[in-house]
Amino acid sequence: MIPKTTRQFVNALLLAAAFLVVPEMNAQLKSITTVAEYSSTLSKRLDVQDASAVGGGVDITYAVAGNFNIGLRAGYLLYSINQTDQLNRWGWTFWNDRYLNKIQSDMRADPSLSAVIGSVQKMDAIPVALHCDYTIDAAEKLTIVPTVAAGVTFYSRRLFADETWTKIFPAAAYSFTYNFRNFAPTKKGSPLFGSAGVAVRYRLFSDVGVVSSVNYTQYIATTDSFGYTGFPFDNECSIKLGLEFLY
């Protein structure tokens, strides 16, 4: 297991590389691209049944030599996750060891009291990566750009129990219903990843273009480090659409 201080050092090193290595190469700024993104996971972990995300990001690309480019990419993704028996699998000590028993005890003691309990799981992710690509001129104003990248994703998984309680008052022919959310402790980490993809770019004007891309991302298995143990999937495929500002 990698000590926490070492993990923090590695993460800081990756971020430093992302923001310092390009200027040191005396590269020319080529484009800044803003994108909207949809991502669907492929191989899931931890009995996750489904996970998908929407989000967006910014890509800053520098021309290095000829058609070869290098760049920095960062974004935000919000995942919706469905996991088998997720309340119990979360390892939520308060819920598993205390609260669930109290719910069952209260309903046994009072038959007029009932509860419907569901759960919602989300994950916030901030991927940061260095990427390299090569521009292929396919037609006038149209280019195809194969890309490889490596980086780190800072994630925060969160879950809450959605509780709807009903109390029946038979003598008054009345029932009272109320709803509230019971939030679990979050799970956090920063797994490493590598990705590959291809983008199609079309120049609309001299300094503006549109871009669409497909990317495959593989997360690196680092058991007991970088928060990988709690990360809910191994890989994913994403589609991006964006607007490119050329320099």
N, C-alpha and C positions, 0 to 999 in steps of 0.2 A: 504493500500500500504506500502511495506517495504522500509524504507529510503535507499538511495544509499549506505551510509556508512555501514549500517547493511548488505546489500547484499554483499558488498565487504568483510566484516568480515566473513560471512558464507562461501564464496568462498575460502578465505584464510585458513579457518579452515579445509575445506574439503581437500585442497591440503596438508596442514600440516599433517593431519591424514594419507593421502595416503603415504607420504614419511617417517613418523616417527613411526607409530604404529607397523609395521612389525618388525623392528629391536628390539623394546622394548619387543617383544614376544620371543626373543632369538631363532627365527626360522632359519632353515637351508635352504640355497639357493638350490632349486631343479632344476629349468630350466629357460632358457631365450628363448622366442619364438618370431620370427618375422613372421608377417602374411600379406597377401594381402587380401583385403576385398571388397565385393560387397554388397550394402545395397539397399533394396527397401522399400519405405514407404507404410503403410497400411491405417490408418485413417488420411486423410488430413484435413487441416484447411485453412481459409482465401481464399476459392475458388481455392485452388491449385488443378490442374488436375493430375499432375504427378510429382514425385520427386524420383530420384535415385542417388546413389553415388558410387564412387570407391575410394579406398584409401589403407591404411595399418597402421601397428602399431607394438608395442612391448609389450610383456607380461612377467613380472618377477614373478615367482612363488616360494613360500617358503613352505617347509614341516613343519607342525606344530606338528601333533601327528598322528601316524599310517598312514592311507590313507587320512587324512584330510589336506588340503592345503589352503593357503591364498596368495593373490598376488596383484600386482599393474599392471594396464593396461592403456596405453595411445596410441593415434593414431591421424591420420589425414584423413578426408573424404572431397571429393569435390562433392557437389550435383549439379545436373542440375535440374532446376525447371521450370515447365510450370504452369502459373497462369492465370485465366480468367481476361482479361482487366488489365494486370499487370501494365502498365504505369500509369493508372489512380488510381488503388488501392494502389499504393505505397505511396500516400500522398506526392508526390514530388511537393512542392509549386511552384517552378520555372516553371516546366513543365505544371502543371494544370492551374495556374493563369496567366502566362505570355507567355511562349514560344509557346504553342499550338495555342493560339489566333494569334500570329505573323505569324505562318506557314500558317494558314487559310487566313489571311489578304494578305500575300505576293502572294499566289496562285490566289486569287480573282483579285488582281491588275495586275497580269502578267500571262495570259493564257498559255504562252510558258514555264512556270515554273511548274514542277511537282515533287512530292516527294513520295517515298515508305518508310514507317517507320515501323520497327519491333522492337523487344526488346528481350534481353537475360538476364536471371536471373540465378545466381550461388550462392552457399553458401559454405563457408569454415567452417569446424567444427573440433574442437579438443576435443575429449572425454577423460576424465580422470576418472578412477574408481578403487575402491577396490573390489576384488572378492574373494569368498570362493568356494572351490570345493572338491569333494570326488572322489578318484581314484578307479575304479572297474576293477579288472583284468579279462578280458574276454577270453584271450587266450595267448599263449606264445608271448611276445613282443607286444601284443595288449591290450590297456586299453580303457575303456569308462569313461568319466569324466563329470558328471552333474555339472553345475556351476550357482551360483547366484552372482549378482554384483549390486553396487550402486555407483553413481558418478555424475559428472557435465560435460556438454558439452559447450564449449566456441564457439559461432558461430558468423559469420559475413556474412550477406546476402548482395549481391551487384547486381545491375541492371544497364543496359545501353540501351539507345535507339539507334538502328542501322538505320541511316538515309542515304538514297540514293537519291540524287537530280539530276534532269535532266533539262537542259536549252536548248531549241530548237531555232535555228537561221534559220528561213525558207528561207530567202534571200540567204543564203550561203549553204542551204541544209546540215546543220551540227548540231549536237547535242553534248553537253558537259555534262558528267556525273561525279559526284564525290560522295564519301562516307565518312562518319565520325561517330564516336561514341560519344554520349552525356551521361555522367555518372551521376547517381543519388546518393544522400547521402546514405551511408551504414546503415544497421540496425544491431545492435549487442545485444548479451545477453548471459546468461549462465544458461539455465534451468537444473533442476535436473532430474535424471532418475533412474529407476531400470531395471534390465535385468535378464533373465534366459536363459540357453541354455545347449547344450550338445556337447562335443568334442570327437572325436575318434583319438587316438594317437597310432602310430606304430613306434617301435624302429628299426631303420635301422642298427645302429652300437651301440657300448657300450655308446657312448656319443652324438649321433645324431639320431633324429627321425623326422617323418612328422606328421602333425596334420591337421584335418579338423573339422570345427564346424559350428553349426547353432545356432543363438541367436535371441531372441525376446526382444525388448527394449520398455519400456513404459515411456514416459515423464510425469512428475508430473505437473498437472495444478496448477499454482500459478499466477493467474490473476494480472496484473499490477506489477509483480515483477520477477526478474531473466530474464527479456527479453522474458518471455513466450508469452506475447501478440503478438509479432511479429514472433513467431516461427511457421513454416509452416505445421507441422504435429504432431500427438499425439503419434504415435508408428511406429515401423519399424521392418523388419526382415532382418538379415544379414547372409551371408555365408563367411567363412574365410578358407583360405588354408595357411599353414605355415611350417616353418622349426624350429625344436626344438633342442636346445643345452642343454644336460643333465649334471648335476653335482652330 
